[in-house]
Each structure stands twice: as structure tokens, then as C-alpha cells.
Amino acid sequence: MDLSLVASNLLNPPVLAFFMGLLAVFLKSDLEIPAPIPKLFSLYLLFAIGFKGGVELAKSGFNQQVALTILAAMLMSALVPIYTFFILKIKLDSYNAAAIAATYGSISAVTFITATSFLTEQGIDFDGYMVAALALMESPAIIVGLVLVSIFGGEEGKRDIVWLEVLQEAFLNSSVFLLIGSLVMGILTGEHGWTVLSPFTQDLFYGVLTFFLLDMGLVAASRIRDLQEAGVFLIGFAILIPIVNAGIGLVIAKLIGMPQGDSLLFAVLCASASYIAVPAAMRLTVPEANPSLYISTALAVTFPFNIIVGIPMYLYGINMFWR
């Protein structure tokens, strides 16, 4: 792998801020970001990336490439939980296997946003419609995970599921709603909206991302102790499955003709794992599953792996594969 890509990623201020957060916990510093602020940062980043995506989509229009990309994204979101479930069943019961599988079928918006920052640093263009793929990849994974529980969870797994609540959580949770809403806002307002909001959505973006990843470093380090419960099998799973999923994503991206930047974002979407939306849904609908397993693997292993090593690794694969 091209080490210059890794070095470029590591020297990106948001990634360095993530390391600062990790170091603060390991050295037992009292550094912390007050509780309401990280939520505000998260909402800001989702709005900014969604709005920018809408503006770009207004420029390009809805065409065959956009439709194929969104279809491929939703297909991967539904397929990943199925094959990862059977891998996880080697060591885990159906409830935990389904919860973790759904987590890895879904996405991490912050990993996606970090990848867009990396592409900008590298001077590689990407299309705004990838945000639509981001917004639509959370819901299928949640639904497939619950179907797996119903089929393989035994008599207890066949309990009545309040599907209205499940669908509401899947399609109307705050991250999906804000992404889609800001995307539509960007489409409707176009260049005029971008000009008006650019001091907010562009100029502040990297500063907010840097502080948010500082907080993510603090949270991820605090979750590391939970990995003792996860065990070697799950830690290995949390590193290898993202690579496998990214590889499948790159093959699909090549087949449907995605350009380099979009291909990286698609690979990152396939490789990332949810630590917010899916865990919230699983806690509501699959209380038998252990949250320490599916949250710690996604947040303390897969998230750091992707933003530190995965993103430059996937770009290196694209550079080799696209030649």
C-alpha cells in the first residue's frame, strides 16, 4: 500500500484530533466535551453534507448513474447483514449475531464525512448524490436484522414485532431525516442556497469535524474496555469484514462505472458500521442482544480502523483496480 496516502490521512487535522481524544483517555486527562455539544456537532455535519449533496445533485440531475448507485447501496445494505449473520453464528447466538450483522449492514456517517475530507485533501472530485446513498443505507439493514431474528431466533424470536415502531425508527430516525431533509433543501435552493449558506455549511465544516472527531476519540477509547467481552473472534471480525465489504463495494463500483472519488465513498459506506441508529433500533426491538458487543466492535474497532487505515487502503485499491 502507498504509505504516502496513509501519512496524508494521518496528518489530516480531524484524524489527529481523533488521536488526541484517544490519548487523553489513555493518559487519564480530564479533557471532555460537554454532553449537548457533540450532538449539535453531529446534527451540523449531517446538515452540511446533506445540503451540499443536494446542491450538487441539483447541478447533475437524476440520471442512470445516480439510480444505479442508490440501488447498489440499498442492495449492499440488505445483503451484508445476511452473510455476516452466518459468519457470526459460528460463535454467537442468533440475537447477538443479528444485531451485529445489522450494525455492519448499516453505515457510519462520520466515516463518510471523514472520507470526503480526505478526498478534498487529495484533490479528488466526488458527486453529491453519494449523500443520497448514505441516507438510504441505514434502513434496509435494520429491517433485515429483525427478519433474521424472526427466522432464526427460535420461539422467543417469533414474538410480535411492532413493525410501525421499527419502520419509524428505520426511516425517520434523526440522522436519516436530517440528511434527506437537507438534501431536498439543497436540491430546491441550488446555487443560490449554497451562496447564502456557504459561510455556515462550508467555512465552519472542517473546524466542527475536527472537534467532533476529538469527541469520537474520547468515546472510542472509553469503549475499548468493552472489547474484553467481545473477544478475539469479534475483534478480528470487526477488522476483516470491513475490508471484505469494501472489496465487494469496489467491484460493484467498477461494474457500474463509478468515478474514483465516488468509488471510495461507496467502499467506505460498505465498510463502515453504525454505532448510533442501528444500536438504538436493536435496543428497542432485540433486548436479548448485548449492546456492549455491537457498539464496541463498531465504535472502538471498525471506526478507528476505517478512518486511520481503511480510507487510504481503499483508495490505493481503487488506484490499482482502475488502471
C-alpha positions in Angstrom: 0.0 0.0 0.0 1.2 3.6 -0.7 2.4 4.8 2.6 2.1 8.4 1.4 -1.7 8.0 1.4 -1.6 6.8 5.0 0.7 9.6 6.0 -1.5 12.2 4.3 -4.6 10.8 6.1 -2.9 10.7 9.5 -1.7 14.3 9.2 -5.3 15.5 8.4 -6.3 17.7 11.4 -9.6 15.9 12.1 -7.8 12.5 12.3 -5.1 14.0 14.5 -7.9 15.3 16.7 -9.2 11.7 17.0 -5.8 10.6 18.2 -5.8 13.4 20.7 -9.0 12.1 22.1 -7.7 8.6 22.4 -4.5 9.9 24.1 -6.5 12.0 26.6 -8.3 8.9 27.9 -5.2 6.7 27.9 -3.3 9.3 29.9 -6.3 9.9 32.2 -6.7 13.6 31.3 -9.9 15.3 32.4 -10.5 16.5 28.9 -14.2 16.3 27.9 -16.7 17.9 25.6 -19.9 18.7 27.4 -22.7 16.3 26.5 -25.1 18.5 24.4 -22.3 19.8 22.1 -21.3 16.6 20.4 -25.0 16.1 19.4 -25.0 19.6 18.0 -21.8 18.9 16.1 -23.4 15.7 14.7 -26.5 17.5 13.5 -24.4 20.2 11.9 -22.2 17.8 10.0 -25.2 15.8 8.7 -27.0 19.0 7.6 -23.9 20.4 5.9 -23.1 17.2 4.0 -26.7 16.7 3.1 -27.2 20.3 1.9 -24.0 20.2 -0.2 -25.1 16.9 -1.7 -28.5 18.4 -2.6 -26.9 21.4 -4.3 -24.6 19.1 -6.3 -27.5 16.8 -7.2 -29.4 19.8 -8.5 -26.5 20.5 -10.8 -26.1 17.0 -12.2 -29.7 15.9 -12.2 -31.1 12.4 -11.6 -29.7 10.1 -14.2 -29.0 6.4 -14.7 -25.7 6.6 -12.8 -27.5 8.1 -9.8 -30.2 5.4 -9.9 -27.7 2.6 -10.2 -25.6 3.9 -7.3 -28.5 4.3 -5.0 -29.8 0.8 -5.9 -26.4 -0.7 -5.3 -26.1 1.0 -1.9 -29.5 -0.3 -0.8 -28.7 -3.8 -2.1 -25.4 -3.9 -0.1 -27.2 -2.7 3.0 -29.6 -5.6 2.7 -27.0 -8.3 1.7 -24.2 -7.5 4.2 -26.4 -8.4 7.3 -27.3 -11.8 5.7 -23.8 -13.2 5.1 -22.2 -11.6 8.1 -25.0 -13.1 10.3 -24.0 -16.7 9.3 -20.3 -15.8 9.9 -21.2 -14.5 13.4 -23.3 -17.6 14.1 -20.1 -19.6 14.3 -19.5 -18.1 17.8 -22.7 -16.2 18.8 -26.3 -16.8 19.4 -28.9 -15.6 16.9 -29.8 -12.4 18.7 -26.3 -11.1 19.0 -25.4 -12.3 15.5 -28.4 -10.5 14.0 -27.7 -7.2 16.0 -24.1 -7.1 15.0 -24.9 -8.1 11.4 -27.4 -5.2 11.1 -24.8 -2.9 12.6 -22.4 -3.8 9.8 -25.0 -3.6 7.1 -25.6 0.0 8.1 -23.2 2.9 7.8 -21.2 5.5 9.8 -22.0 9.0 8.6 -18.9 10.3 10.3 -16.6 7.8 8.5 -18.2 9.0 5.2 -17.7 12.7 6.1 -14.0 11.9 7.1 -13.6 10.3 3.7 -15.0 13.4 1.9 -12.4 15.4 3.8 -9.7 13.0 2.7 -10.8 13.3 -0.9 -10.8 17.1 -0.7 -7.2 17.0 0.7 -6.2 14.7 -2.2 -7.9 17.0 -4.8 -10.2 14.2 -6.0 -13.7 15.1 -7.0 -16.8 13.3 -5.9 -20.5 13.6 -6.7 -23.2 15.0 -4.3 -25.6 12.2 -4.9 -23.5 9.9 -2.8 -25.2 11.6 0.2 -28.5 10.0 -1.1 -26.8 6.6 -0.9 -25.6 7.4 2.6 -29.2 8.3 3.7 -30.8 5.2 2.3 -28.3 2.6 3.6 -29.4 2.6 7.3 -33.0 1.4 7.0 -32.6 -1.9 5.0 -30.0 -3.2 7.4 -32.3 -2.7 10.4 -35.2 -4.4 8.7 -33.1 -7.4 7.5 -31.6 -7.8 11.0 -35.1 -8.1 12.5 -36.2 -10.6 9.9 -33.1 -12.7 10.8 -34.2 -12.6 14.4 -37.7 -13.7 13.5 -36.4 -16.6 11.4 -33.5 -17.9 13.5 -34.3 -16.7 17.0 -36.4 -19.8 17.9 -39.8 -19.5 19.6 -38.8 -16.4 21.5 -37.6 -14.7 18.3 -41.0 -15.2 16.8 -42.5 -12.7 19.2 -44.7 -10.0 17.9 -42.7 -7.1 16.5 -44.3 -3.7 16.4 -43.4 -3.0 12.8 -44.8 0.5 12.8 -42.2 1.4 15.5 -39.5 -0.4 13.7 -40.2 1.3 10.4 -40.4 4.7 12.1 -37.0 4.1 13.7 -35.5 2.9 10.4 -36.8 5.6 8.2 -37.4 8.6 10.5 -34.6 8.5 12.9 -32.9 11.8 13.3 -29.8 11.2 11.1 -31.8 9.8 8.2 -34.5 12.5 8.5 -32.0 15.4 8.7 -29.9 14.0 5.8 -32.9 13.6 3.5 -34.4 16.9 4.6 -31.1 18.9 4.0 -30.6 17.0 0.7 -34.0 18.2 -0.5 -33.4 21.7 0.7 -30.1 21.7 -1.3 -31.9 20.5 -4.4 -34.7 23.1 -4.1 -32.4 26.1 -3.4 -29.4 25.1 -5.6 -26.6 27.6 -6.2 -28.5 30.5 -4.5 -28.9 28.5 -1.3 -25.3 27.4 -1.4 -24.1 31.0 -1.8 -26.3 32.1 1.2 -25.3 29.3 3.5 -21.7 28.7 2.5 -20.2 30.6 5.4 -22.1 28.2 7.7 -22.0 24.9 5.7 -18.5 25.3 4.2 -16.3 27.6 6.2 -17.1 26.1 9.6 -17.2 22.5 8.3 -13.6 21.3 9.0 -13.4 23.0 12.4 -16.6 21.3 13.5 -15.4 18.0 12.1 -12.1 18.3 14.0 -13.9 18.9 17.3 -16.4 16.1 16.6 -13.6 13.6 15.9 -11.9 14.7 19.1 -15.0 13.7 21.0 -15.2 10.5 19.0 -11.7 9.7 20.1 -12.7 10.2 23.7 -15.8 8.0 23.3 -13.9 5.2 21.3 -11.2 5.0 23.9 -13.7 4.6 26.7 -15.3 1.7 24.8 -12.0 -0.2 24.5 -12.5 -2.0 27.8 -15.7 -3.5 26.4 -13.6 -5.4 23.9 -12.6 -7.8 26.6 -16.2 -9.1 26.5 -16.1 -9.1 22.7 -13.2 -11.5 22.4 -10.6 -12.2 19.7 -13.2 -13.5 17.3 -15.2 -10.3 17.2 -12.2 -8.1 17.1 -10.9 -10.0 14.1 -14.4 -9.8 12.5 -14.5 -6.0 13.1 -11.3 -5.6 11.2 -11.6 -8.1 8.4 -15.3 -7.7 7.4 -14.9 -4.0 6.6 -12.1 -5.0 4.2 -14.2 -7.7 2.6 -17.2 -5.4 2.3 -15.1 -2.6 0.8 -13.7 -5.0 -1.7 -17.2 -6.1 -2.8 -18.2 -2.4 -2.9 -15.2 -1.6 -5.2 -16.1 -4.5 -7.6 -19.7 -3.1 -7.8 -18.4 0.4 -8.3 -16.2 -0.7 -11.1 -19.1 -2.7 -12.8 -21.5 0.3 -12.8 -18.8 2.8 -13.8 -18.4 5.0 -10.8 -15.5 7.5 -10.9 -12.6 7.4 -8.5 -14.0 9.7 -5.8 -17.5 8.1 -5.8 -16.0 4.7 -5.7 -14.0 5.5 -2.5 -17.1 6.9 -0.8 -19.1 3.8 -1.9 -16.4 1.5 -0.5 -16.4 3.4 2.8 -20.2 3.2 3.0 -19.9 -0.6 2.5 -17.1 -0.9 5.0 -18.4 1.2 7.8 -20.7 0.2 10.7 -23.4 2.1 12.5 -22.9 3.0 16.2 -25.9 5.3 16.6 -29.0 4.5 14.5 -28.8 0.7 14.4 -27.9 0.3 18.1 -30.9 2.4 19.1 -33.2 0.2 17.0 -31.7 -3.0 18.3 -32.0 -1.9 21.9 -35.7 -1.2 21.2 -36.5 -4.4 19.3 -33.9 -7.1 20.3 -33.3 -6.6 24.0 -31.7 -10.1 24.2 -28.7 -8.9 22.3 -25.7 -7.4 24.3 -25.2 -3.7 23.4 -21.5 -3.9 24.5 -20.8 -6.3 21.6 -22.3 -4.4 18.7 -21.4 -0.9 20.0 -17.8 -1.7 21.0 -16.9 -3.5 17.8 -18.4 -0.8 15.6 -17.1 2.2 17.6 -13.9 1.0 19.2 -12.5 -1.2 16.4 -14.1 -0.6 12.9 -14.5 3.2 13.2 -10.8 3.8 14.1 -9.6 1.2 11.6 -11.5 2.9 8.8 -10.6 6.5 9.4 -6.9 5.7 10.1 -6.0 2.8 7.8 -9.1 1.8 5.8 -9.8 5.0 3.8 -6.2 5.2 2.3 -6.2 1.5 1.8 -9.4 1.6 -0.2 -8.1 4.5 -2.3 -4.9 2.5 -3.0 -7.1 -0.4 -4.2 -9.0 1.9 -6.5 -5.8 3.3 -7.9 -4.7 -0.3 -8.7 -8.0 -1.6 -9.8 -9.0 1.4 -12.0 -5.7 1.3 -14.1 
